[in-house]
Amino acid sequence: MKVAVVGATGLVGREMLRVLAEENFPVTELFPVASARSVGNQVEFAGKSWTVISMDDAISRKPDVALFSAGGSVSQEHAPRFAEVGTVVIDNSSAWRMDPAVPLVVPEVNMDAIQGHKIIANPNCSTIQLVMALAPLHTRFRIRRLVISTYQSVTGTGKDALQQMMDERAGIEGKKVYPDVIDMNVLPHCDVFLDNDYTREEMKMVHETRKILSSPDMAITATAVRVPVMGGHSEAVNIEFEEEFDLDEVRKLLNAMPGVTIQDDPANLSYPTPRNAHGHNDVFVGRLRRDHSQPRTLNMFIVSDNLRKGAATNAVQIAQHLVAARMIPA
Ligand SMILES: NC(=O)c1ccc[n+]([C@@H]2O[C@H](COP(=O)([O-])OP(=O)(O)OC[C@H]3O[C@@H](n4cnc5c(N)ncnc54)[C@H](OP(=O)(O)O)[C@@H]3O)[C@@H](O)[C@H]2O)c1
């Protein structure tokens, strides 16, 4: 299969190459694409070096599938060009997520939505891990309201952000991605501020969760916070259900959800952390407890490697489903 990875030199793109190799995805030809700065450079895939090519070059080779992670404007401009030559595009940016004609997919939750589409959107990293834990509970107890507080890794902002943190740690003056120091600090600010005083990251969680769970009226409020962490995103989530729930049943439902691992043994100090989630494909859930301040309400802590299930793993899983559904040739 001819596979293009657009943004192949970035944090998500490199993780995609690792996940494609780990999953033995049937790649016969790989077309790594990046900006003009990187054309001619090499990336590693499956024990070989591959030369980075330009967007036009990749389109002219008509790949079967293109995994995009090069930012919204790049996807907006170039994803339709790939679709025109018959390529199925799986896009990691926010460019197409809220387009009503484009499915927004987490395979364990709403895989059926992919049928017949040439552009498929991967949700925001914070949203993917959230809906993985929420979907089975929503089906059973119906969620009325969510209050989300995130603790997001610098890897969620890309390679330059990671470099800023490492430079600050080493005492080097370098390029600034964040408006303030990130190392040894916490910034209640992910993505840009909107007119309603929420950030775009916060509103992505609201709109994308509603779309994936087909619940346009679900009450959701979020505060997204950047923390000097590398391994993954964490989320403290307060969930008010329509119906009364039983904690044992909550555990059973989460246990039965593919891709979710419960790590919840306070007596033995066992709970999810981004350090432990790093490099894993699963979403880890812990600190499960009733909110003692109001009825039908649950608290939980959700952690996942944002570059894995939050981006690369989810995209590769969609590609695997496309192969299984014969939407791209095996
Ligand atoms: N990081 C995450 O956790 C995460 C999760 C979900 C979704 N995403 C989304 O994935 C995308 C990439 O994120 P990232 O963290 O991997 O960023 P990154 O580390 O900054 O990498 C950006 C990639 O895009 C390439 N690129 C930039 N401009 C381009 C252009 N005009 N044409 C072709 N390629 C271009 C870069 O190439 P050069 O190396 O040549 O500059 C690089 O390969 C973003 O849309 C982001 O919102 C990220």
The ligand as an SDF file (V2000), in Angstrom:
LIG
                    3D

 48 52  0  0  0  0  0  0  0  0999 V2000
    1.1220   16.9870   19.3700 N   0  0  0  0  0  0  0  0  0  0  0  0
   -0.0420   16.4070   19.6390 C   0  0  0  0  0  0  0  0  0  0  0  0
   -0.2690   15.8110   20.7050 O   0  0  0  0  0  0  0  0  0  0  0  0
   -1.1600   16.4510   18.6340 C   0  0  0  0  0  0  0  0  0  0  0  0
   -2.2730   15.6700   18.8790 C   0  0  0  0  0  0  0  0  0  0  0  0
   -3.3040   15.6910   17.9640 C   0  0  0  0  0  0  0  0  0  0  0  0
   -3.1850   16.4640   16.8340 C   0  0  0  0  0  0  0  0  0  0  0  0
   -2.0860   17.2320   16.6330 N   0  0  0  0  0  0  0  0  0  0  0  0
   -2.0180   18.0200   15.4050 C   0  0  0  0  0  0  0  0  0  0  0  0
   -1.0420   17.4760   14.5390 O   0  0  0  0  0  0  0  0  0  0  0  0
   -0.3960   18.5130   13.8080 C   0  0  0  0  0  0  0  0  0  0  0  0
    1.1120   18.4420   13.9950 C   0  0  0  0  0  0  0  0  0  0  0  0
    1.4370   18.4760   15.3620 O   0  0  0  0  0  0  0  0  0  0  0  0
    2.9180   18.1600   15.8780 P   0  0  0  0  0  0  0  0  0  0  0  0
    2.8110   18.2090   17.3480 O   0  0  0  0  0  0  0  0  0  0  0  0
    3.5050   16.9660   15.2150 O   0  0  0  0  0  0  0  0  0  0  0  0
    3.7130   19.4880   15.3390 O   0  0  0  0  0  0  0  0  0  0  0  0
    5.2680   19.6470   15.0210 P   0  0  0  0  0  0  0  0  0  0  0  0
    6.0870   18.7700   15.8830 O   0  0  0  0  0  0  0  0  0  0  0  0
    5.5050   21.1180   15.0820 O   0  0  0  0  0  0  0  0  0  0  0  0
    5.4120   19.1390   13.5000 O   0  0  0  0  0  0  0  0  0  0  0  0
    4.8180   19.8340   12.4080 C   0  0  0  0  0  0  0  0  0  0  0  0
    5.0620   19.0540   11.1160 C   0  0  0  0  0  0  0  0  0  0  0  0
    4.3770   19.7040   10.0600 O   0  0  0  0  0  0  0  0  0  0  0  0
    5.3270   19.9690    8.9910 C   0  0  0  0  0  0  0  0  0  0  0  0
    4.9470   21.1620    8.2660 N   0  0  0  0  0  0  0  0  0  0  0  0
    4.8690   22.4320    8.7140 C   0  0  0  0  0  0  0  0  0  0  0  0
    4.5050   23.2580    7.7040 N   0  0  0  0  0  0  0  0  0  0  0  0
    4.3500   22.4900    6.6090 C   0  0  0  0  0  0  0  0  0  0  0  0
    4.0140   22.7500    5.2460 C   0  0  0  0  0  0  0  0  0  0  0  0
    3.7130   23.9820    4.8320 N   0  0  0  0  0  0  0  0  0  0  0  0
    3.9490   21.7190    4.3890 N   0  0  0  0  0  0  0  0  0  0  0  0
    4.2480   20.4510    4.7880 C   0  0  0  0  0  0  0  0  0  0  0  0
    4.5870   20.1390    6.0640 N   0  0  0  0  0  0  0  0  0  0  0  0
    4.6400   21.1460    6.9550 C   0  0  0  0  0  0  0  0  0  0  0  0
    6.6450   20.1340    9.7410 C   0  0  0  0  0  0  0  0  0  0  0  0
    7.7250   20.0180    8.8480 O   0  0  0  0  0  0  0  0  0  0  0  0
    9.1700   20.6720    9.1880 P   0  0  0  0  0  0  0  0  0  0  0  0
    9.8600   19.7320   10.1310 O   0  0  0  0  0  0  0  0  0  0  0  0
    9.8140   20.7210    7.8360 O   0  0  0  0  0  0  0  0  0  0  0  0
    8.9180   22.0100    9.7820 O   0  0  0  0  0  0  0  0  0  0  0  0
    6.5290   18.9760   10.7250 C   0  0  0  0  0  0  0  0  0  0  0  0
    6.7720   17.7640   10.0620 O   0  0  0  0  0  0  0  0  0  0  0  0
   -1.0670   19.8100   14.2740 C   0  0  0  0  0  0  0  0  0  0  0  0
   -2.1270   20.0980   13.3820 O   0  0  0  0  0  0  0  0  0  0  0  0
   -1.6030   19.4610   15.6260 C   0  0  0  0  0  0  0  0  0  0  0  0
   -2.6990   20.2500   15.9840 O   0  0  0  0  0  0  0  0  0  0  0  0
   -1.0670   17.2260   17.5030 C   0  0  0  0  0  0  0  0  0  0  0  0
  1  2  1  0
  2  3  2  0
  2  4  1  0
  4  5  1  0
  4 48  2  0
  5  6  2  0
  6  7  1  0
  7  8  2  0
  8  9  1  0
  8 48  1  0
  9 10  1  0
  9 46  1  0
 10 11  1  0
 11 12  1  0
 11 44  1  0
 12 13  1  0
 13 14  1  0
 14 15  2  0
 14 16  1  0
 14 17  1  0
 17 18  1  0
 18 19  2  0
 18 20  1  0
 18 21  1  0
 21 22  1  0
 22 23  1  0
 23 24  1  0
 23 42  1  0
 24 25  1  0
 25 26  1  0
 25 36  1  0
 26 27  1  0
 26 35  1  0
 27 28  2  0
 28 29  1  0
 29 30  1  0
 29 35  2  0
 30 31  1  0
 30 32  2  0
 32 33  1  0
 33 34  2  0
 34 35  1  0
 36 37  1  0
 36 42  1  0
 37 38  1  0
 38 39  2  0
 38 40  1  0
 38 41  1  0
 42 43  1  0
 44 45  1  0
 44 46  1  0
 46 47  1  0
M  CHG  2   8   1  16  -1
M  END
$$$$
